[in-house]
Amino acid sequence: MTLRRRLTLGLIGLSLLFAWVFRLFIIYLNRLTDRFLAPHVAVAVLSCFAGIYLLRLALQRGGLVGVQPTLLLIIGVAMMLHWFWRISVILLDLPQDPNPRVHLHLAGLLILLSGYLAWLGWKGRLESGPPVP
């Protein structure tokens, strides 16, 4: 894997990790008033693990081998689905969102980054060849 791809994976991993750790802090502050506490915590914890996994991929030497391209593809597609859902929630409940423009821009940026992750996972799957039974 090239240095540019490893740096991109590392930056995406760091941004995911820091953003979702901050989100866990916000969830902790609003724990008594949040109606959907369990799904919010589950998404935040899974996203933190995805950030740690991407950081691990960026720091390791060698290419995407074994099951790693498949996991990268799954992370990218899951993030895309989550952020498309988030955009639809923002657009449907526009008066309730305190800062819709920033949230839409953030969701659009994260859709682009998750598309890049999905593309990188798909390309890694094609480069690794067919699985050995």
N, CA, C and O atoms as CSV, one atom per row, in Angstrom:
chain,resi,resn,atom,element,x,y,z
A,1,MET,N,N,0.859,-1.161,0.000
A,1,MET,CA,C,0.000,0.000,0.000
A,1,MET,C,C,0.911,1.233,0.000
A,1,MET,O,O,1.915,1.281,0.711
A,2,THR,N,N,0.547,2.201,-0.794
A,2,THR,CA,C,1.376,3.390,-0.928
A,2,THR,C,C,1.293,4.255,0.328
A,2,THR,O,O,0.384,4.116,1.147
A,3,LEU,N,N,2.256,5.138,0.450
A,3,LEU,CA,C,2.304,6.022,1.614
A,3,LEU,C,C,1.094,6.958,1.633
A,3,LEU,O,O,0.566,7.268,2.701
A,4,ARG,N,N,0.658,7.405,0.466
A,4,ARG,CA,C,-0.499,8.300,0.396
A,4,ARG,C,C,-1.760,7.600,0.913
A,4,ARG,O,O,-2.551,8.194,1.645
A,5,ARG,N,N,-1.938,6.344,0.528
A,5,ARG,CA,C,-3.119,5.610,1.015
A,5,ARG,C,C,-3.035,5.376,2.511
A,5,ARG,O,O,-4.035,5.495,3.219
A,6,ARG,N,N,-1.838,5.042,2.999
A,6,ARG,CA,C,-1.692,4.820,4.437
A,6,ARG,C,C,-1.945,6.106,5.217
A,6,ARG,O,O,-2.577,6.069,6.272
A,7,LEU,N,N,-1.460,7.247,4.714
A,7,LEU,CA,C,-1.720,8.516,5.383
A,7,LEU,C,C,-3.206,8.855,5.374
A,7,LEU,O,O,-3.737,9.352,6.366
A,8,THR,N,N,-3.875,8.587,4.257
A,8,THR,CA,C,-5.315,8.852,4.170
A,8,THR,C,C,-6.087,7.970,5.141
A,8,THR,O,O,-7.000,8.440,5.820
A,9,LEU,N,N,-5.720,6.678,5.210
A,9,LEU,CA,C,-6.371,5.786,6.172
A,9,LEU,C,C,-6.126,6.259,7.599
A,9,LEU,O,O,-7.032,6.220,8.431
A,10,GLY,N,N,-4.907,6.705,7.884
A,10,GLY,CA,C,-4.604,7.197,9.220
A,10,GLY,C,C,-5.391,8.444,9.572
A,10,GLY,O,O,-5.889,8.566,10.692
A,11,LEU,N,N,-5.513,9.383,8.620
A,11,LEU,CA,C,-6.280,10.604,8.887
A,11,LEU,C,C,-7.765,10.302,9.074
A,11,LEU,O,O,-8.417,10.871,9.949
A,12,ILE,N,N,-8.295,9.397,8.238
A,12,ILE,CA,C,-9.709,9.018,8.399
A,12,ILE,C,C,-9.909,8.318,9.737
A,12,ILE,O,O,-10.894,8.573,10.430
A,13,GLY,N,N,-8.980,7.434,10.103
A,13,GLY,CA,C,-9.077,6.742,11.387
A,13,GLY,C,C,-9.008,7.695,12.569
A,13,GLY,O,O,-9.780,7.567,13.519
A,14,LEU,N,N,-8.077,8.657,12.516
A,14,LEU,CA,C,-7.981,9.635,13.597
A,14,LEU,C,C,-9.228,10.499,13.691
A,14,LEU,O,O,-9.726,10.760,14.786
A,15,SER,N,N,-9.735,10.944,12.542
A,15,SER,CA,C,-10.935,11.783,12.577
A,15,SER,C,C,-12.138,11.005,13.100
A,15,SER,O,O,-12.939,11.540,13.866
A,16,LEU,N,N,-12.269,9.742,12.688
A,16,LEU,CA,C,-13.361,8.917,13.223
A,16,LEU,C,C,-13.230,8.738,14.726
A,16,LEU,O,O,-14.197,8.895,15.472
A,17,LEU,N,N,-12.029,8.410,15.157
A,17,LEU,CA,C,-11.825,8.138,16.575
A,17,LEU,C,C,-12.100,9.379,17.422
A,17,LEU,O,O,-12.837,9.297,18.405
A,18,PHE,N,N,-11.527,10.517,17.063
A,18,PHE,CA,C,-11.735,11.720,17.860
A,18,PHE,C,C,-13.179,12.202,17.807
A,18,PHE,O,O,-13.729,12.624,18.825
A,19,ALA,N,N,-13.798,12.144,16.629
A,19,ALA,CA,C,-15.179,12.621,16.511
A,19,ALA,C,C,-16.130,11.770,17.344
A,19,ALA,O,O,-17.016,12.305,18.011
A,20,TRP,N,N,-15.954,10.454,17.313
A,20,TRP,CA,C,-16.893,9.603,18.016
A,20,TRP,C,C,-16.591,9.503,19.502
A,20,TRP,O,O,-17.494,9.215,20.288
A,21,VAL,N,N,-15.339,9.733,19.913
A,21,VAL,CA,C,-15.067,9.842,21.351
A,21,VAL,C,C,-15.728,11.113,21.896
A,21,VAL,O,O,-16.286,11.111,22.994
A,22,PHE,N,N,-15.658,12.193,21.116
A,22,PHE,CA,C,-16.365,13.413,21.522
A,22,PHE,C,C,-17.871,13.162,21.575
A,22,PHE,O,O,-18.548,13.651,22.480
A,23,ARG,N,N,-18.398,12.405,20.614
A,23,ARG,CA,C,-19.826,12.082,20.612
A,23,ARG,C,C,-20.198,11.247,21.836
A,23,ARG,O,O,-21.268,11.439,22.414
A,24,LEU,N,N,-19.320,10.318,22.237
A,24,LEU,CA,C,-19.578,9.554,23.459
A,24,LEU,C,C,-19.623,10.472,24.681
A,24,LEU,O,O,-20.420,10.252,25.592
A,25,PHE,N,N,-18.771,11.500,24.704
A,25,PHE,CA,C,-18.813,12.468,25.803
A,25,PHE,C,C,-20.137,13.225,25.807
A,25,PHE,O,O,-20.727,13.435,26.867
A,26,ILE,N,N,-20.608,13.638,24.627
A,26,ILE,CA,C,-21.899,14.334,24.537
A,26,ILE,C,C,-23.034,13.404,24.960
A,26,ILE,O,O,-23.963,13.833,25.645
A,27,ILE,N,N,-22.966,12.143,24.560
A,27,ILE,CA,C,-23.984,11.173,24.987
A,27,ILE,C,C,-23.963,11.024,26.502
A,27,ILE,O,O,-25.018,10.926,27.130
A,28,TYR,N,N,-22.765,11.007,27.097
A,28,TYR,CA,C,-22.652,10.910,28.547
A,28,TYR,C,C,-23.300,12.125,29.215
A,28,TYR,O,O,-23.971,11.984,30.237
A,29,LEU,N,N,-23.105,13.306,28.648
A,29,LEU,CA,C,-23.702,14.506,29.245
A,29,LEU,C,C,-25.226,14.506,29.139
A,29,LEU,O,O,-25.908,15.038,30.016
A,30,ASN,N,N,-25.762,13.915,28.076
A,30,ASN,CA,C,-27.214,13.909,27.848
A,30,ASN,C,C,-27.848,12.560,28.184
A,30,ASN,O,O,-28.921,12.244,27.670
A,31,ARG,N,N,-27.219,11.775,29.019
A,31,ARG,CA,C,-27.679,10.397,29.262
A,31,ARG,C,C,-29.049,10.325,29.915
A,31,ARG,O,O,-29.760,9.336,29.736
A,32,LEU,N,N,-29.431,11.334,30.658
A,32,LEU,CA,C,-30.718,11.289,31.350
A,32,LEU,C,C,-31.877,11.730,30.467
A,32,LEU,O,O,-33.028,11.406,30.760
A,33,THR,N,N,-31.600,12.463,29.391
A,33,THR,CA,C,-32.679,12.977,28.556
A,33,THR,C,C,-32.730,12.327,27.180
A,33,THR,O,O,-33.628,12.637,26.397
A,34,ASP,N,N,-31.801,11.442,26.863
A,34,ASP,CA,C,-31.751,10.824,25.536
A,34,ASP,C,C,-32.695,9.630,25.479
A,34,ASP,O,O,-32.555,8.677,26.246
A,35,ARG,N,N,-33.659,9.692,24.560
A,35,ARG,CA,C,-34.615,8.583,24.422
A,35,ARG,C,C,-33.987,7.391,23.714
A,35,ARG,O,O,-34.394,6.251,23.941
A,36,PHE,N,N,-33.003,7.640,22.861
A,36,PHE,CA,C,-32.400,6.574,22.063
A,36,PHE,C,C,-30.956,6.347,22.506
A,36,PHE,O,O,-30.041,6.346,21.682
A,37,LEU,N,N,-30.759,6.158,23.792
A,37,LEU,CA,C,-29.412,6.050,24.337
A,37,LEU,C,C,-28.676,4.815,23.817
A,37,LEU,O,O,-27.521,4.920,23.406
A,38,ALA,N,N,-29.316,3.660,23.827
A,38,ALA,CA,C,-28.638,2.421,23.427
A,38,ALA,C,C,-28.174,2.446,21.965
A,38,ALA,O,O,-27.018,2.105,21.713
A,39,PRO,N,N,-29.011,2.832,20.985
A,39,PRO,CA,C,-28.498,2.867,19.609
A,39,PRO,C,C,-27.408,3.912,19.405
A,39,PRO,O,O,-26.474,3.689,18.634
A,40,HIS,N,N,-27.517,5.053,20.091
A,40,HIS,CA,C,-26.487,6.085,19.946
A,40,HIS,C,C,-25.149,5.603,20.496
A,40,HIS,O,O,-24.104,5.840,19.889
A,41,VAL,N,N,-25.180,4.933,21.635
A,41,VAL,CA,C,-23.946,4.398,22.207
A,41,VAL,C,C,-23.378,3.295,21.312
A,41,VAL,O,O,-22.165,3.223,21.115
A,42,ALA,N,N,-24.240,2.442,20.773
A,42,ALA,CA,C,-23.764,1.350,19.915
A,42,ALA,C,C,-23.083,1.894,18.660
A,42,ALA,O,O,-22.013,1.414,18.286
A,43,VAL,N,N,-23.681,2.878,18.011
A,43,VAL,CA,C,-23.076,3.465,16.806
A,43,VAL,C,C,-21.755,4.145,17.153
A,43,VAL,O,O,-20.782,4.032,16.407
A,44,ALA,N,N,-21.718,4.847,18.275
A,44,ALA,CA,C,-20.494,5.545,18.663
A,44,ALA,C,C,-19.363,4.573,18.982
A,44,ALA,O,O,-18.221,4.799,18.581
A,45,VAL,N,N,-19.666,3.504,19.692
A,45,VAL,CA,C,-18.628,2.526,20.047
A,45,VAL,C,C,-18.136,1.798,18.796
A,45,VAL,O,O,-16.932,1.606,18.630
A,46,LEU,N,N,-19.053,1.389,17.914
A,46,LEU,CA,C,-18.632,0.732,16.674
A,46,LEU,C,C,-17.795,1.661,15.798
A,46,LEU,O,O,-16.843,1.220,15.154
A,47,SER,N,N,-18.146,2.930,15.774
A,47,SER,CA,C,-17.366,3.883,14.983
A,47,SER,C,C,-15.986,4.121,15.594
A,47,SER,O,O,-15.013,4.315,14.865
A,48,CYS,N,N,-15.895,4.108,16.913
A,48,CYS,CA,C,-14.576,4.213,17.556
A,48,CYS,C,C,-13.710,3.009,17.205
A,48,CYS,O,O,-12.521,3.155,16.923
A,49,PHE,N,N,-14.308,1.819,17.225
A,49,PHE,CA,C,-13.548,0.622,16.842
A,49,PHE,C,C,-13.130,0.670,15.378
A,49,PHE,O,O,-12.037,0.222,15.031
A,50,ALA,N,N,-13.991,1.211,14.517
A,50,ALA,CA,C,-13.622,1.357,13.107
A,50,ALA,C,C,-12.448,2.317,12.956
A,50,ALA,O,O,-11.556,2.074,12.143
A,51,GLY,N,N,-12.432,3.402,13.723
A,51,GLY,CA,C,-11.311,4.335,13.694
A,51,GLY,C,C,-10.021,3.696,14.165
A,51,GLY,O,O,-8.965,3.920,13.574
A,52,ILE,N,N,-10.093,2.900,15.225
A,52,ILE,CA,C,-8.906,2.191,15.718
A,52,ILE,C,C,-8.415,1.192,14.674
A,52,ILE,O,O,-7.210,1.059,14.463
A,53,TYR,N,N,-9.339,0.492,14.020
A,53,TYR,CA,C,-8.963,-0.471,12.983
A,53,TYR,C,C,-8.278,0.227,11.812
A,53,TYR,O,O,-7.282,-0.275,11.293
A,54,LEU,N,N,-8.799,1.379,11.390
A,54,LEU,CA,C,-8.179,2.113,10.290
A,54,LEU,C,C,-6.800,2.637,10.679
A,54,LEU,O,O,-5.890,2.650,9.850
A,55,LEU,N,N,-6.635,3.067,11.921
A,55,LEU,CA,C,-5.311,3.474,12.386
A,55,LEU,C,C,-4.341,2.296,12.368
A,55,LEU,O,O,-3.180,2.449,11.988
A,56,ARG,N,N,-4.817,1.127,12.778
A,56,ARG,CA,C,-3.963,-0.068,12.754
A,56,ARG,C,C,-3.567,-0.425,11.329
A,56,ARG,O,O,-2.425,-0.809,11.077
A,57,LEU,N,N,-4.506,-0.299,10.398
A,57,LEU,CA,C,-4.192,-0.564,8.989
A,57,LEU,C,C,-3.162,0.425,8.455
A,57,LEU,O,O,-2.281,0.054,7.679
A,58,ALA,N,N,-3.274,1.679,8.871
A,58,ALA,CA,C,-2.349,2.696,8.382
A,58,ALA,C,C,-0.947,2.489,8.941
A,58,ALA,O,O,0.035,2.809,8.271
A,59,LEU,N,N,-0.837,1.964,10.145
A,59,LEU,CA,C,0.469,1.807,10.775
A,59,LEU,C,C,1.183,0.515,10.397
A,59,LEU,O,O,2.403,0.429,10.543
A,60,GLN,N,N,0.459,-0.488,9.919
A,60,GLN,CA,C,1.105,-1.754,9.589
A,60,GLN,C,C,1.796,-1.672,8.238
A,60,GLN,O,O,1.394,-0.911,7.357
A,61,ARG,N,N,2.834,-2.465,8.096
A,61,ARG,CA,C,3.567,-2.528,6.833
A,61,ARG,C,C,2.901,-3.544,5.922
A,61,ARG,O,O,2.192,-4.435,6.390
A,62,GLY,N,N,3.127,-3.413,4.627
A,62,GLY,CA,C,2.560,-4.358,3.673
A,62,GLY,C,C,1.221,-3.873,3.147
A,62,GLY,O,O,0.743,-2.802,3.519
A,63,GLY,N,N,0.633,-4.664,2.291
A,63,GLY,CA,C,-0.631,-4.281,1.674
A,63,GLY,C,C,-1.820,-4.797,2.447
A,63,GLY,O,O,-1.701,-5.271,3.577
A,64,LEU,N,N,-2.972,-4.693,1.807
A,64,LEU,CA,C,-4.197,-5.208,2.391
A,64,LEU,C,C,-4.252,-6.701,2.089
A,64,LEU,O,O,-4.432,-7.092,0.935
A,65,VAL,N,N,-4.101,-7.524,3.096
A,65,VAL,CA,C,-4.059,-8.963,2.893
A,65,VAL,C,C,-5.164,-9.625,3.685
A,65,VAL,O,O,-5.671,-9.070,4.660
A,66,GLY,N,N,-5.530,-10.817,3.252
A,66,GLY,CA,C,-6.499,-11.613,3.987
A,66,GLY,C,C,-7.882,-11.015,4.004
A,66,GLY,O,O,-8.453,-10.703,2.959
A,67,VAL,N,N,-8.418,-10.857,5.196
A,67,VAL,CA,C,-9.788,-10.397,5.366
A,67,VAL,C,C,-9.856,-8.868,5.427
A,67,VAL,O,O,-10.955,-8.314,5.439
A,68,GLN,N,N,-8.730,-8.179,5.466
A,68,GLN,CA,C,-8.730,-6.739,5.648
A,68,GLN,C,C,-9.440,-5.962,4.547
A,68,GLN,O,O,-10.166,-5.020,4.867
A,69,PRO,N,N,-9.276,-6.301,3.255
A,69,PRO,CA,C,-10.031,-5.545,2.243
A,69,PRO,C,C,-11.535,-5.686,2.410
A,69,PRO,O,O,-12.282,-4.738,2.170
A,70,THR,N,N,-11.980,-6.866,2.822
A,70,THR,CA,C,-13.412,-7.067,3.023
A,70,THR,C,C,-13.917,-6.211,4.183
A,70,THR,O,O,-14.985,-5.605,4.090
A,71,LEU,N,N,-13.153,-6.161,5.274
A,71,LEU,CA,C,-13.566,-5.325,6.401
A,71,LEU,C,C,-13.546,-3.850,6.033
A,71,LEU,O,O,-14.413,-3.093,6.469
A,72,LEU,N,N,-12.573,-3.434,5.240
A,72,LEU,CA,C,-12.513,-2.047,4.809
A,72,LEU,C,C,-13.722,-1.710,3.935
A,72,LEU,O,O,-14.291,-0.625,4.047
A,73,LEU,N,N,-14.106,-2.634,3.078
A,73,LEU,CA,C,-15.287,-2.452,2.241
A,73,LEU,C,C,-16.551,-2.369,3.095
A,73,LEU,O,O,-17.415,-1.528,2.846
A,74,ILE,N,N,-16.660,-3.228,4.089
A,74,ILE,CA,C,-17.833,-3.221,4.974
A,74,ILE,C,C,-17.906,-1.921,5.768
A,74,ILE,O,O,-18.983,-1.345,5.920
A,75,ILE,N,N,-16.752,-1.452,6.280
A,75,ILE,CA,C,-16.734,-0.196,7.031
A,75,ILE,C,C,-17.165,0.960,6.135
A,75,ILE,O,O,-17.962,1.801,6.550
A,76,GLY,N,N,-16.644,1.007,4.905
A,76,GLY,CA,C,-16.997,2.088,3.994
A,76,GLY,C,C,-18.476,2.102,3.639
A,76,GLY,O,O,-19.113,3.155,3.650
A,77,VAL,N,N,-19.020,0.938,3.325
A,77,VAL,CA,C,-20.443,0.865,2.951
A,77,VAL,C,C,-21.335,1.175,4.159
A,77,VAL,O,O,-22.344,1.866,4.018
A,78,ALA,N,N,-20.973,0.675,5.337
A,78,ALA,CA,C,-21.776,0.954,6.532
A,78,ALA,C,C,-21.763,2.439,6.862
A,78,ALA,O,O,-22.788,3.005,7.243
A,79,MET,N,N,-20.590,3.078,6.715
A,79,MET,CA,C,-20.527,4.521,6.963
A,79,MET,C,C,-21.355,5.292,5.950
A,79,MET,O,O,-22.027,6.260,6.306
A,80,MET,N,N,-21.312,4.873,4.689
A,80,MET,CA,C,-22.113,5.561,3.665
A,80,MET,C,C,-23.597,5.456,3.983
A,80,MET,O,O,-24.323,6.447,3.911
A,81,LEU,N,N,-24.046,4.261,4.333
A,81,LEU,CA,C,-25.459,4.080,4.673
A,81,LEU,C,C,-25.851,4.929,5.875
A,81,LEU,O,O,-26.904,5.566,5.878
A,82,HIS,N,N,-24.996,4.933,6.896
A,82,HIS,CA,C,-25.303,5.725,8.091
A,82,HIS,C,C,-25.390,7.204,7.746
A,82,HIS,O,O,-26.316,7.870,8.207
A,83,TRP,N,N,-24.477,7.744,6.963
A,83,TRP,CA,C,-24.487,9.180,6.698
A,83,TRP,C,C,-25.564,9.576,5.704
A,83,TRP,O,O,-26.066,10.699,5.769
A,84,PHE,N,N,-25.942,8.682,4.775
A,84,PHE,CA,C,-27.100,8.981,3.925
A,84,PHE,C,C,-28.369,9.028,4.775
A,84,PHE,O,O,-29.233,9.878,4.555
A,85,TRP,N,N,-28.484,8.117,5.745
A,85,TRP,CA,C,-29.620,8.144,6.661
A,85,TRP,C,C,-29.614,9.430,7.474
A,85,TRP,O,O,-30.666,10.025,7.711
A,86,ARG,N,N,-28.437,9.856,7.897
A,86,ARG,CA,C,-28.326,11.090,8.685
A,86,ARG,C,C,-28.741,12.314,7.870
A,86,ARG,O,O,-29.392,13.219,8.390
A,87,ILE,N,N,-28.359,12.337,6.584
A,87,ILE,CA,C,-28.776,13.448,5.722
A,87,ILE,C,C,-30.295,13.471,5.577
A,87,ILE,O,O,-30.906,14.539,5.607
A,88,SER,N,N,-30.906,12.296,5.420
A,88,SER,CA,C,-32.357,12.262,5.283
A,88,SER,C,C,-33.033,12.734,6.569
A,88,SER,O,O,-34.056,13.416,6.507
A,89,VAL,N,N,-32.484,12.386,7.729
A,89,VAL,CA,C,-33.052,12.846,8.996
A,89,VAL,C,C,-32.923,14.359,9.118
A,89,VAL,O,O,-33.850,15.028,9.574
A,90,ILE,N,N,-31.771,14.900,8.711
A,90,ILE,CA,C,-31.572,16.356,8.787
A,90,ILE,C,C,-32.559,17.070,7.874
A,90,ILE,O,O,-33.168,18.064,8.270
A,91,LEU,N,N,-32.718,16.564,6.652
A,91,LEU,CA,C,-33.612,17.245,5.710
A,91,LEU,C,C,-35.077,17.112,6.088
A,91,LEU,O,O,-35.864,18.021,5.823
A,92,LEU,N,N,-35.460,15.996,6.705
A,92,LEU,CA,C,-36.860,15.827,7.095
A,92,LEU,C,C,-37.214,16.607,8.362
A,92,LEU,O,O,-38.352,17.052,8.516
A,93,ASP,N,N,-36.256,16.773,9.260
A,93,ASP,CA,C,-36.498,17.505,10.506
A,93,ASP,C,C,-35.675,18.779,10.544
A,93,ASP,O,O,-34.997,19.053,11.534
A,94,LEU,N,N,-35.728,19.554,9.481
A,94,LEU,CA,C,-34.904,20.748,9.366
A,94,LEU,C,C,-35.136,21.770,10.479
A,94,LEU,O,O,-34.164,22.342,10.972
A,95,PRO,N,N,-36.380,22.026,10.898
A,95,PRO,CA,C,-36.562,23.023,11.967
A,95,PRO,C,C,-35.987,22.573,13.312
A,95,PRO,O,O,-35.659,23.416,14.147
A,96,GLN,N,N,-35.860,21.273,13.538
A,96,GLN,CA,C,-35.385,20.779,14.832
A,96,GLN,C,C,-33.862,20.773,14.943
A,96,GLN,O,O,-33.322,20.763,16.050
A,97,ASP,N,N,-33.163,20.780,13.799
A,97,ASP,CA,C,-31.704,20.726,13.824
A,97,ASP,C,C,-31.148,22.111,14.169
A,97,ASP,O,O,-31.505,23.094,13.519
A,98,PRO,N,N,-30.274,22.205,15.191
A,98,PRO,CA,C,-29.768,23.522,15.587
A,98,PRO,C,C,-28.807,24.139,14.569
A,98,PRO,O,O,-28.680,25.362,14.513
A,99,ASN,N,N,-28.132,23.318,13.766
A,99,ASN,CA,C,-27.154,23.840,12.815
A,99,ASN,C,C,-27.156,22.968,11.555
A,99,ASN,O,O,-26.214,22.207,11.338
A,100,PRO,N,N,-28.198,23.067,10.720
A,100,PRO,CA,C,-28.337,22.124,9.608
A,100,PRO,C,C,-27.263,22.267,8.541
A,100,PRO,O,O,-26.846,21.262,7.965
A,101,ARG,N,N,-26.802,23.470,8.260
A,101,ARG,CA,C,-25.807,23.642,7.188
A,101,ARG,C,C,-24.508,22.913,7.522
A,101,ARG,O,O,-23.947,22.219,6.673
A,102,VAL,N,N,-24.037,23.067,8.739
A,102,VAL,CA,C,-22.798,22.399,9.140
A,102,VAL,C,C,-22.979,20.882,9.156
A,102,VAL,O,O,-22.092,20.141,8.732
A,103,HIS,N,N,-24.124,20.429,9.644
A,103,HIS,CA,C,-24.361,18.987,9.693
A,103,HIS,C,C,-24.463,18.389,8.287
A,103,HIS,O,O,-23.997,17.273,8.059
A,104,LEU,N,N,-25.064,19.115,7.348
A,104,LEU,CA,C,-25.133,18.621,5.971
A,104,LEU,C,C,-23.750,18.589,5.320
A,104,LEU,O,O,-23.421,17.641,4.608
A,105,HIS,N,N,-22.945,19.617,5.563
A,105,HIS,CA,C,-21.594,19.623,5.005
A,105,HIS,C,C,-20.750,18.492,5.599
A,105,HIS,O,O,-20.013,17.819,4.878
A,106,LEU,N,N,-20.859,18.287,6.896
A,106,LEU,CA,C,-20.121,17.221,7.553
A,106,LEU,C,C,-20.548,15.854,7.029
A,106,LEU,O,O,-19.705,14.997,6.764
A,107,ALA,N,N,-21.849,15.650,6.879
A,107,ALA,CA,C,-22.342,14.377,6.364
A,107,ALA,C,C,-21.877,14.158,4.929
A,107,ALA,O,O,-21.509,13.040,4.568
A,108,GLY,N,N,-21.886,15.200,4.109
A,108,GLY,CA,C,-21.397,15.065,2.734
A,108,GLY,C,C,-19.924,14.719,2.682
A,108,GLY,O,O,-19.516,13.886,1.873
A,109,LEU,N,N,-19.117,15.339,3.527
A,109,LEU,CA,C,-17.688,15.027,3.579
A,109,LEU,C,C,-17.457,13.587,4.024
A,109,LEU,O,O,-16.616,12.885,3.463
A,110,LEU,N,N,-18.203,13.155,5.031
A,110,LEU,CA,C,-18.022,11.785,5.512
A,110,LEU,C,C,-18.539,10.758,4.504
A,110,LEU,O,O,-18.041,9.632,4.476
A,111,ILE,N,N,-19.510,11.111,3.690
A,111,ILE,CA,C,-19.937,10.209,2.614
A,111,ILE,C,C,-18.816,10.049,1.593
A,111,ILE,O,O,-18.564,8.945,1.111
A,112,LEU,N,N,-18.145,11.151,1.263
A,112,LEU,CA,C,-17.009,11.059,0.333
A,112,LEU,C,C,-15.879,10.201,0.905
A,112,LEU,O,O,-15.312,9.368,0.198
A,113,LEU,N,N,-15.555,10.402,2.170
A,113,LEU,CA,C,-14.494,9.609,2.793
A,113,LEU,C,C,-14.877,8.129,2.887
A,113,LEU,O,O,-14.035,7.257,2.674
A,114,SER,N,N,-16.121,7.848,3.201
A,114,SER,CA,C,-16.536,6.447,3.281
A,114,SER,C,C,-16.592,5.817,1.888
A,114,SER,O,O,-16.331,4.623,1.743
A,115,GLY,N,N,-16.925,6.598,0.874
A,115,GLY,CA,C,-16.843,6.081,-0.492
A,115,GLY,C,C,-15.418,5.734,-0.870
A,115,GLY,O,O,-15.175,4.736,-1.549
A,116,TYR,N,N,-14.462,6.567,-0.427
A,116,TYR,CA,C,-13.050,6.266,-0.668
A,116,TYR,C,C,-12.638,4.985,0.046
A,116,TYR,O,O,-11.908,4.171,-0.519
A,117,LEU,N,N,-13.097,4.797,1.282
A,117,LEU,CA,C,-12.790,3.561,2.007
A,117,LEU,C,C,-13.376,2.347,1.296
A,117,LEU,O,O,-12.713,1.318,1.170
A,118,ALA,N,N,-14.616,2.464,0.832
A,118,ALA,CA,C,-15.241,1.350,0.118
A,118,ALA,C,C,-14.488,1.051,-1.178
A,118,ALA,O,O,-14.288,-0.113,-1.525
A,119,TRP,N,N,-14.073,2.093,-1.890
A,119,TRP,CA,C,-13.313,1.892,-3.118
A,119,TRP,C,C,-11.965,1.234,-2.823
A,119,TRP,O,O,-11.534,0.350,-3.564
A,120,LEU,N,N,-11.303,1.656,-1.756
A,120,LEU,CA,C,-10.019,1.076,-1.387
A,120,LEU,C,C,-10.180,-0.395,-1.001
A,120,LEU,O,O,-9.342,-1.225,-1.352
A,121,GLY,N,N,-11.256,-0.717,-0.278
A,121,GLY,CA,C,-11.522,-2.116,0.067
A,121,GLY,C,C,-11.831,-2.954,-1.152
A,121,GLY,O,O,-11.369,-4.091,-1.253
A,122,TRP,N,N,-12.609,-2.411,-2.092
A,122,TRP,CA,C,-12.937,-3.139,-3.316
A,122,TRP,C,C,-11.678,-3.360,-4.153
A,122,TRP,O,O,-11.479,-4.447,-4.694
A,123,LYS,N,N,-10.843,-2.354,-4.260
A,123,LYS,CA,C,-9.608,-2.483,-5.020
A,123,LYS,C,C,-8.673,-3.490,-4.351
A,123,LYS,O,O,-8.004,-4.264,-5.036
A,124,GLY,N,N,-8.622,-3.484,-3.020
A,124,GLY,CA,C,-7.809,-4.458,-2.300
A,124,GLY,C,C,-8.310,-5.875,-2.490
A,124,GLY,O,O,-7.513,-6.811,-2.565
A,125,ARG,N,N,-9.635,-6.046,-2.572
A,125,ARG,CA,C,-10.180,-7.379,-2.834
A,125,ARG,C,C,-9.798,-7.865,-4.228
A,125,ARG,O,O,-9.495,-9.043,-4.416
A,126,LEU,N,N,-9.812,-6.958,-5.203
A,126,LEU,CA,C,-9.452,-7.346,-6.566
A,126,LEU,C,C,-7.971,-7.667,-6.675
A,126,LEU,O,O,-7.592,-8.568,-7.423
A,127,GLU,N,N,-7.125,-6.947,-5.941
A,127,GLU,CA,C,-5.689,-7.182,-6.004
A,127,GLU,C,C,-5.281,-8.453,-5.268
A,127,GLU,O,O,-4.281,-9.075,-5.627
A,128,SER,N,N,-6.029,-8.847,-4.254
A,128,SER,CA,C,-5.642,-10.030,-3.474
A,128,SER,C,C,-5.972,-11.328,-4.194
A,128,SER,O,O,-5.461,-12.383,-3.820
A,129,GLY,N,N,-6.814,-11.274,-5.217
A,129,GLY,CA,C,-7.150,-12.478,-5.972
A,129,GLY,C,C,-8.254,-13.280,-5.314
A,129,GLY,O,O,-8.807,-12.882,-4.289
A,130,PRO,N,N,-8.570,-14.419,-5.919
A,130,PRO,CA,C,-9.659,-15.235,-5.374
A,130,PRO,C,C,-9.240,-15.870,-4.043
A,130,PRO,O,O,-8.065,-16.176,-3.840
A,131,PRO,N,N,-10.216,-16.067,-3.131
A,131,PRO,CA,C,-9.878,-16.679,-1.850
A,131,PRO,C,C,-9.487,-18.149,-2.024
A,131,PRO,O,O,-10.007,-18.856,-2.887
A,132,VAL,N,N,-8.563,-18.577,-1.180
A,132,VAL,CA,C,-8.096,-19.963,-1.213
A,132,VAL,C,C,-8.984,-20.775,-0.289
A,132,VAL,O,O,-9.150,-20.419,0.878
A,133,PRO,N,N,-9.568,-21.877,-0.801
A,133,PRO,CA,C,-10.473,-22.671,0.077
A,133,PRO,C,C,-9.714,-23.430,1.134
A,133,PRO,O,O,-10.318,-24.135,1.941
